[in-house]
Amino acid sequence: MLRIQLNYTFSQATARHLGNPLFDLLAAIRDSGSIRQAAARLQLSYRHVWGELKRWEGLLGHPLIIWEKGRHARLTPFGDKLLWAEERARARIRPQIENLAAELESAFAVVFDDSAHVLTLAASHDLLLPRLKDLLATQGTILDLRNHGSLDALRELAAGRALLAGFHVSDEHPPGSLTARTFKRLLTPGKHKLIDFARRRQGLMVARGNPQGIATLADLTKSGVTFVNRQPGSGTRIEFDQLLATTGIAPKSIHGYAVEETTHLAVAAAVSAGAASAGFGIEAAAIEYGLDFVPVSQEHYFLVCLKETLDHPAVQRLIATLQGSQWRGLAQSLPGYSAAEPGKIVSLTRALPWYHYRKPKAKSAGASPRLKALPAR
């Protein structure tokens, strides 16, 4: 059995990924249809690429390339499956890799730069947060980004293991809804403050061309349609379950409702690979994997902290960055995102309706209505 060994290196680059020369090579050949062009793209010699292919074929015990003179090079069925498995695994564990890299960066930042600020953020998976991390890094602030579901992120904040938490809620969350019941017990007016981060679109990710004609949530119950879900505790799962409850769709009527992935990218990767007909997630993830997207809802992504934490130097720098024009441009360049008032401090009672609704006090039996006294003439 082949074993996997992970290593890390120091680099000036901000992008992080699981690097393996074999998969870079296979992807380049698949995309270019030529060993020579793949070698040029990777800045390697043709001889080196050919030698590596033969070495890997010997190690794996399967041919990787079908190559016939005068025709395009292409991957064998084994090579296709190998690359598919790696891409899917990479999409699933990317948040964990970012968490690990963030922990290492935080530790070394303290060692090498006494003036660096370290800001710990436990947050629901989002494609915009790594951009914020990169921008803050240019300003001397290390964003220690730890990916959690929305509920776990708020619990990390409550336990004191993070300075801020990131969570998202849809625009449709009436009092008494699943969303309201779930989040209300974790947030307290006067104790917590929200920082406006972004708005984003959620919806159905489907294959290019939408061959099964999936246009509504009800279409997920059609024969032959399969679904891939998010894990319980994630904000997206809460939103999806709320939408099902609102539309009266039983979860058991959706084939694949119990099949779960932990990130938007992993859901998109599953749909892209044909493992599911549709998934629910953000538009940017669908676009990244070349999928079509059916908008379903709008939601607000907030960062939340304790009221007294707003005066922390690192939080002050974060707020200033969010309010800058550079950040607004970065945020709005990602498909499905908008940033109306990023960095604005918002109270819970203004942002969420759950704290406004109060049941009227019952009138005692036989009590007559109190009349307002008329002014004396």
N, C-alpha and C positions, 0 to 999 in steps of 0.2 A: 504493500500500500504506500502511495506517495504521501509525504508529509509536507506541511506548509510551515515555512519559517518567515517571520516578519522582522524587518529591520527599519531603522529610521536614520535620516541624515540631516545635517544642518544645511539650510539653504536660504537665499534671499527671496525666493519665490513664495507667494502667499497661497497658491493653489496646492491642495493636498489630495493625493490619490494613492491607491495601492498600485505600486509599480511592478510590472513583470515584463521583461523584454519579449517573452514569447507571445503574450497577448497583444502587445503593441504591434508586433510583427504580423500576427494573423489579421488584426483589424486593418492594417495598412494594405495587405494583400487583398482582403475582401473588398475594400473600398476602391482600390485602384485597378484591380484585375491584372496586375503585373508585378512580378517579383522585382524587376529593375526599378519601376516607379516607387514601389514600397521602400526599397533600399534608399532611393534618393530622398524620399519624404523623411525617413528616419536618420538621414545623413550617415549612412553606412555603405560599405562597399557591397556590390552584388555578390562577390565571393564569400564575404562574411555572412550575409543573409542566407545564401544557399547552404553554407556549412552549418549554420545554426538550425535550419529546418531539418537537415539530416540528423543532427545530434538529438534534437527533440523527438523526432520520429523513432529513433532508436531507444530513447529513454522511456517514451510512452507506449511503445509497441504498436503504434497505429500510424498509417500515413496521414499527413496533414494537408497536402496540396495535390490537386490534380493539374498537371501541367503538360500540355501538348504543344509542340512547336507550331507556331502560327495561330494559336488560339489564346484567349485570355486565361490567365491562371485563376483558379478558384479553389476554395476550401473543400476538402472531402466532407462527407456527412459527419464524420467524427470531429473534424476541425470545426465545423459549424456548431456542433453541440458543445464542444469545449469552450468556444468563445462565448456562446450564449450563457453557459453556466457561470462563467467568470463575470460577465456583465451583470447578470442578475444578482449574484452574490455581492458584487461591489456596490450595487445600488442599495442592497439591504443593510450593509454594515457601514456605509459611508458616515452616518451620524456618529457611530461608535469610534470610527477612526478619527473624526474631527474632535470628539471628546478627548481621546487619548492625546492627540497632538496639542490640544488646548492646555491640558494639564502639564505637559512637558514645557510648552512655551511659557506658561505662567511661572513655573519653577525657575527656568533659566532667566526669565525677565528680571526676577528679583535679584538673581546673582549678578547679572551683568550690568544692570541699569538701576541705580539707586533712586532715580527720579521717576521711574515708570510707575504708572497707576495700573493696578490689576482690578478688574471689575468682573465679578462672577455673576453670570446670567444663566439660570436654568430656564429653558424655553422649549415650547412646542416646536416641532420641526418646521423650518421655513427657509426658503431659498434666498430671502433677502438678508437674513442675519449674517451670513458669511461676508457679504459686501460691507455691512456695517463694521464687522470685525477688521476687515482690511483697511477701511478708512480710518478707524480709531487708531490702528497701529501706526499710521503715518503721523499721528498727533501725540504719540507717547503713551497711549492707553492700551493695555492688553485686555481684550474682551475674552474672558474665560468662559467660553460658550459650551454649555452642557445640555445636550438634547434629551428632553423628557416629553411625555405626554402632558397636555395642559394641566391636568389634575396633579400629576406628580411634580410638575414644576412649581405649582403653588404650595405643595407640601414641602418642597425643598426650601422655599422662602420661609415658610412658617417654622421650620426646624432650624433656621439660621445657617443653612449650608449654602445659601446664595444671597447676594445683595439685591438682586432683582429676579423677577419671574416673567416669562412671556406666555400669554395665553390668547385665545381668539374666540369670539362669539359671533354668531350670525345676527343679522338685523332683525330676524323674526324670532323673538324670545319672549312671548307674552308671560304675564305672571302665572305661576303654577305650572309652567312648561318644564320639560325635562332639563333644559338648559338652565333655567332659573333655579330649580331645585338643586342642581348639581353644584353650581358656582356660588350661590348665595351663602352657603355654609362655610366657604373658604375665604370670603372677603368681608371686611368690616368697615363701614363708613367711619371716617375720622381717624382710623388706624392705617388704612391703605390709601395710596394715591396712584392714579393711573397716568402713564405717559403715552400719549398718542404715538403709535409707531407707523401703521399703514392700514389701508383697506385692500382687500384682495377678493378675487372671484373664486368660488368653489363650484364644482360641477362634475359632470360625467366625462371620464376619459374613455374614448373609444378608438378603435382602429381607424387608420387613415381611410377616408371615404365613407366611414360609418356603414359598413356593409349590412349590418343587421337592423338598421333604421332605428336606433335607440335615441329617442327624443325626450322622453320623460322618465321619471322614476317608475311609473307603472310599467314601462317597457322592460324593466329588469325582471319582471315576472313571466315574460313570454317564454314559450318553449324554445330550447336551444340557446338561450342567453345565460351566460355564466358571469359571476361577479367576484371581485376580490375586495375585501373590506379592510378597514383600519382596526387597530387593536383597541380593546376597551380602555377607557381612561384618556384617550386622545381627544382633543377638541373636535377633530373631524368626525370621529365616531359618534360623539355626542350630537353634533350637528346633523349627521346623517340619520341617526335614530329619531331625532326630533322631527325631521322632515317626513320620515315614514309614519310617525304617529299623527302628524298633521294631515297627511293625505290618506290615512287609513289603510296603509299597506302593511301586511303582516310580514315580519322578517323571515319567517319560515317559508314564505312563498318565493323568496329570492334564492336561486340556486347558487351557492357559494358565499352566502352571508357569513358563514362561520369560518371562511378562509381569510386569514388576516396577514397584513404586512404592517411594518412599524414606521414607514415613512411615505411621503407622497411619491418620491422617486421610485421606491420599491413597488408601489402600486402601478405606476406608469410602466415600469420595466416588465411587470407581469402581463399587462395588457399588450405591450409591444411584442412580447415573445409569444403571444397567442395562448397564454395560460388562462386568460379570462377574456370575456367579451367587453367588460366594462369595469371601471373602478371609480371611486369618488375621491376627488382631491382638487388641488389648485391648478389653475390654468397653466402656470409657468412650467410645472412638471410635465404636463401633457405635451407642451410645445417642445420641451427638451428631448422628448423621446419620439418626436414626429407623429404624435397622435392628433386626432380631432378632439374638439372639446365642446361640450354642450353645457352652457352656463345654467346654473340652478339657483345659486344664492350669492349674496354679498355678505361679507363679514368684516369685522373690525379686529385688528391685531393690536393688543395693548401690552406694554411693559408695566409691571406693577412693583411697588416697593413700599416699605414702611414710610410714614409721613416724615419722620426725622431723618431718613436716609437721603432725602432730597438735597440736603446740605453737604453730602459727601463730595469731596473734590472730583472723584471719578464719575459720579452721577451727574454733577454739574457739567463736566466736559462732554458726557454723552448727550445731555439735553442740548447743549450748544451745537454739537455736531448735527443732531437731528434737525435743528432749526435752520441750518445753513443751506444755501442754494446748491452746493455740491451734492449733498445727500438727497435733496429732493429730485435732482436729475437722475441719480443712480436708482432711486426707488421707482420712479415712473418709467424707467427704461425696461423694466422686467414685465413681461406679458401678464396681464390680469391684475396688476398692482396700481394703486394710486396713493398719493400722499397729500392730503388736504392741509392738515395742520400738524405735521410731525414735530415731536418735542413738546407739544402743549400739555401742561399739567391739567388733569381732569379729575374731578371728584367722582366717586362711585355713584352718588345719587344723581349726578348730571349725565353720566355716560350710560348707566344701566337702569332700566325701569323698575327693577325688582324691589327697590327700596322706597318707591313712591306710593305703592298701592297699600292702602290701609283699609281694613274692614270698618264700616261705620258702626259706631256704638249703638247697640240696641236700645230703643226707647222703652222706658218702663211702662207697664200697662196702665192705661188711664191717665197718663201724664199729658197735660195740655201743652201745646207748643208755646215757647217763650216768645212774647211779643216785644219788639224793640220799642222803648218809650219814645213818644213823640215830643219834640221840643216844645217848651211852654211858649204860649203866644203873649 
